Amino acid sequence: MTNAYPQPRRALVTGASTGIGADTVRLLRSRGWNVVATARREERLDALAVETGCEPFAADLTVDDDVARLVEFATSRPGPPLSALVNVAGGALGMDSIAEADLARWQAMYDRNVLATLRVTKAVLPHFRARGGGDLVFISSTAGHDTYPGGGGYVAAKHAERVIPRTLRMELVGEPIRVIDIAPGMVRTPEFSLNRLGSQDAADAVYAGVAEPLVGADVAEAIAWTLELPRHVNVDSLVVRPVAQATNTLVART
């Protein structure tokens, strides 16, 4: 295909210690990509590197110096230059109502979902411009399209995160940089609902009776598909839900 990107390519995947991020690393590596995998938990990254052959780099994306070191590492590896950033890192904390909002949790969600994504994107963008192109992928959420009771903090953060690719798409028009927003619905991963709700029983209840919620590998497939399309094709926004889920709150359960 004449308008396909040359292979191999190198991607930087954030949030790679678990869930969607880890599954994205696995899939891209299986398709011949070079992958720099980052997250805070170094031991998880090291295990993923042994499993997949990815290049691990532990970093806290809420810290400017960590992001600068990460991007320097990702853009200075021997072999193919960095050509894709996949922003997966984020997460939800709690189910606070607006009236009883825990401001520290709201702040943490904003820092992790919005400002961390902004830091890495801002740091990578000059390298893409210098090399003549690249792909910026944002894993937002259907929470960025609607809201639900108890979801205000996470929903607010995901609405804000979604504005980054929507704005970038306009600001970068005419440049050879693709800006892709993928919004998953219900995804059963080992830690998302556990971290949010604080107990395994509460996390399991989120998916109780749902025949087939998405898993991280399903979202990874969507990511790889958008990245491997011909380079003149930009998937501006892609919503991915399980068949059992119609909206954020309407889910078929047995």
C-alpha positions as CSV (number, residue, x, y, z in Angstrom):
1,M,0.0,0.0,0.0
2,T,1.8,3.1,-1.2
3,N,0.3,5.5,1.4
4,A,1.0,3.2,4.4
5,Y,3.5,4.1,7.0
6,P,6.9,2.3,6.6
7,Q,7.5,-0.5,9.1
8,P,8.8,-1.0,11.6
9,R,7.5,1.9,13.6
10,R,8.0,3.0,17.2
11,A,5.2,3.9,19.6
12,L,5.2,5.4,23.1
13,V,2.3,3.9,25.2
14,T,1.4,5.4,28.6
15,G,-0.4,3.6,31.3
16,A,1.3,0.4,30.2
17,S,1.5,-1.4,33.6
18,T,-2.0,-2.8,33.3
19,G,-5.3,-3.0,31.4
20,I,-5.6,-1.3,28.0
21,G,-2.1,0.1,28.1
22,A,-0.4,-3.3,28.7
23,D,-2.6,-5.0,26.1
24,T,-1.8,-2.3,23.6
25,V,1.9,-2.9,24.1
26,R,1.4,-6.7,23.6
27,L,-0.6,-6.2,20.4
28,L,1.7,-3.6,18.8
29,R,4.8,-5.7,19.6
30,S,3.1,-8.8,18.1
31,R,2.6,-6.7,14.9
32,G,6.3,-5.8,14.7
33,W,6.2,-2.4,16.4
34,N,9.0,-1.1,18.5
35,V,7.3,0.1,21.8
36,V,8.4,2.3,24.6
37,A,6.1,1.4,27.6
38,T,5.7,3.8,30.5
39,A,3.9,3.8,33.8
40,R,4.8,4.4,37.4
41,R,5.3,0.8,38.5
42,E,8.7,-0.2,37.4
43,E,8.4,-3.9,38.3
44,R,5.3,-4.2,36.2
45,L,7.0,-2.6,33.2
46,D,10.0,-4.9,33.7
47,A,7.8,-8.0,33.6
48,L,6.1,-6.7,30.4
49,A,9.5,-6.1,28.8
50,V,10.4,-9.7,29.5
51,E,7.1,-10.9,28.1
52,T,7.0,-8.7,25.0
53,G,10.4,-7.2,24.3
54,C,9.2,-3.6,24.8
55,E,11.4,-0.9,26.1
56,P,10.3,0.0,29.6
57,F,10.7,3.5,31.2
58,A,9.1,4.2,34.6
59,A,7.8,7.7,34.9
60,D,5.1,9.7,36.8
61,L,3.4,11.7,34.1
62,T,2.2,14.3,36.7
63,V,5.9,15.4,37.1
64,D,7.5,17.6,34.5
65,D,11.0,16.2,34.9
66,D,9.8,12.6,34.5
67,V,8.0,13.5,31.3
68,A,11.0,15.3,29.9
69,R,13.2,12.2,30.6
70,L,10.6,9.9,29.2
71,V,10.3,11.8,25.9
72,E,14.1,12.1,25.6
73,F,14.4,8.3,26.0
74,A,11.6,7.6,23.6
75,T,13.0,9.9,20.9
76,S,16.6,8.8,21.2
77,R,16.3,5.1,20.8
78,P,18.3,3.4,18.0
79,G,16.2,2.1,15.2
80,P,13.0,3.7,13.8
81,P,12.1,7.1,15.2
82,L,9.1,7.6,17.4
83,S,6.0,8.0,15.2
84,A,3.1,7.4,17.5
85,L,2.0,8.4,21.0
86,V,-0.8,6.4,22.6
87,N,-2.1,8.3,25.7
88,V,-3.8,5.6,27.9
89,A,-2.8,6.7,31.4
90,G,-5.7,8.1,33.6
91,G,-8.3,6.5,35.8
92,A,-11.2,7.2,38.1
93,L,-11.4,7.6,41.9
94,G,-14.6,7.3,43.8
95,M,-18.2,7.9,43.0
96,D,-18.7,11.3,44.8
97,S,-21.9,13.2,44.3
98,I,-21.4,16.9,43.4
99,A,-22.8,17.9,46.8
100,E,-20.2,15.7,48.6
101,A,-17.3,16.0,46.2
102,D,-13.9,15.1,47.5
103,L,-11.8,17.9,46.0
104,A,-8.5,15.9,46.4
105,R,-9.9,13.1,44.4
106,W,-11.3,15.5,41.7
107,Q,-7.9,17.1,41.6
108,A,-6.1,13.8,41.2
109,M,-8.4,12.7,38.4
110,Y,-7.8,16.0,36.6
111,D,-4.0,15.7,37.0
112,R,-3.9,12.1,35.8
113,N,-6.4,12.3,32.9
114,V,-5.9,15.8,31.6
115,L,-2.7,17.5,32.7
116,A,-0.6,14.3,32.4
117,T,-1.9,13.7,28.9
118,L,-1.2,17.4,28.0
119,R,2.3,17.2,29.3
120,V,3.3,14.1,27.2
121,T,1.5,15.4,24.1
122,K,3.1,18.8,24.4
123,A,6.6,17.2,24.8
124,V,6.2,14.8,21.9
125,L,4.7,17.2,19.4
126,P,7.9,19.1,18.5
127,H,9.6,15.8,17.6
128,F,6.7,14.8,15.3
129,R,6.9,18.2,13.6
130,A,10.7,17.9,13.2
131,R,10.5,14.4,11.7
132,G,7.6,15.4,9.3
133,G,4.7,13.6,10.9
134,G,3.3,11.3,13.6
135,D,0.2,10.0,15.3
136,L,-1.3,11.3,18.5
137,V,-3.8,8.8,20.0
138,F,-6.0,9.7,23.0
139,I,-7.9,7.0,24.9
140,S,-10.6,9.1,26.5
141,S,-13.9,7.5,27.5
142,T,-17.6,7.6,26.8
143,A,-17.7,9.5,30.1
144,G,-16.4,12.4,27.9
145,H,-19.7,12.3,25.9
146,D,-22.3,12.2,28.7
147,T,-22.6,12.0,32.5
148,Y,-24.2,9.9,35.2
149,P,-24.9,10.2,38.9
150,G,-21.8,9.8,41.0
151,G,-19.5,10.2,38.0
152,G,-19.1,14.0,38.1
153,G,-15.4,14.1,38.9
154,Y,-14.3,11.5,36.3
155,V,-16.8,12.8,33.7
156,A,-15.5,16.3,34.1
157,A,-11.9,15.1,33.7
158,K,-12.8,13.1,30.6
159,H,-14.7,15.9,29.0
160,A,-11.6,18.1,29.6
161,E,-9.3,15.4,28.2
162,R,-11.4,15.0,25.1
163,V,-11.1,18.7,24.4
164,I,-7.3,18.3,23.8
165,P,-7.6,16.1,20.6
166,R,-10.7,18.1,19.4
167,T,-8.7,21.3,19.6
168,L,-5.5,19.9,18.3
169,R,-7.3,18.6,15.3
170,M,-8.1,22.2,14.3
171,E,-4.7,23.6,15.4
172,L,-2.7,21.1,13.4
173,V,-4.8,21.0,10.3
174,G,-2.5,21.0,7.2
175,E,0.3,19.3,9.1
176,P,1.0,15.6,8.6
177,I,0.0,14.7,12.1
178,R,-3.0,12.5,12.8
179,V,-5.1,13.2,16.0
180,I,-7.2,10.2,17.0
181,D,-9.7,10.0,19.9
182,I,-10.9,6.6,21.0
183,A,-13.7,6.6,23.6
184,P,-14.3,3.1,25.2
185,G,-17.4,2.3,27.1
186,M,-17.6,-0.5,29.6
187,V,-14.2,-2.2,29.7
188,R,-13.4,-4.9,32.3
189,T,-9.8,-4.6,33.3
190,P,-8.0,-5.8,36.4
191,E,-7.7,-2.4,38.1
192,F,-10.0,0.3,36.8
193,S,-13.1,-0.3,38.9
194,L,-11.0,-1.7,41.7
195,N,-9.0,1.5,42.0
196,R,-12.2,3.5,41.7
197,L,-14.3,1.7,44.2
198,G,-11.8,0.3,46.6
199,S,-12.9,-3.3,46.9
200,Q,-13.0,-6.3,44.6
201,D,-16.6,-7.1,45.5
202,A,-17.7,-3.6,44.5
203,A,-15.6,-3.8,41.3
204,D,-17.1,-7.1,40.3
205,A,-20.6,-5.7,40.8
206,V,-20.0,-3.2,38.0
207,Y,-19.9,-6.0,35.5
208,A,-22.3,-8.4,37.2
209,G,-24.7,-10.0,34.7
210,V,-23.1,-8.3,31.7
211,A,-22.6,-11.0,29.1
212,E,-19.4,-9.7,27.5
213,P,-18.0,-6.4,28.6
214,L,-15.1,-5.2,26.6
215,V,-11.6,-6.2,27.7
216,G,-8.3,-4.3,27.2
217,A,-7.4,-6.4,24.2
218,D,-10.6,-5.1,22.4
219,V,-9.5,-1.5,22.8
220,A,-6.0,-2.4,21.8
221,E,-7.4,-3.8,18.5
222,A,-9.1,-0.4,17.9
223,I,-5.9,1.4,18.6
224,A,-3.8,-0.7,16.2
225,W,-6.5,-0.4,13.5
226,T,-6.4,3.4,13.6
227,L,-2.6,3.5,13.6
228,E,-2.2,1.1,10.7
229,L,-4.7,2.8,8.4
230,P,-3.3,4.6,5.4
231,R,-1.7,7.8,6.6
232,H,-4.2,10.0,4.8
233,V,-7.0,8.5,6.9
234,N,-7.7,10.2,10.3
235,V,-10.2,8.6,12.7
236,D,-11.2,11.8,14.5
237,S,-13.4,10.1,17.1
238,L,-14.3,6.4,17.7
239,V,-16.7,5.2,20.3
240,V,-16.3,1.5,21.3
241,R,-18.8,-0.2,23.5
242,P,-19.9,-3.8,24.2
243,V,-23.1,-4.9,22.5
244,A,-24.7,-5.1,25.9
245,Q,-24.2,-1.4,26.6
246,A,-26.4,1.2,24.9
247,T,-25.4,4.3,27.0
248,N,-23.2,5.0,30.0
249,T,-26.0,3.9,32.3
250,L,-28.2,1.6,30.1
251,V,-26.7,-1.9,30.2
252,A,-28.3,-5.3,29.6
253,R,-27.8,-7.6,32.5
254,T,-29.0,-11.2,33.0
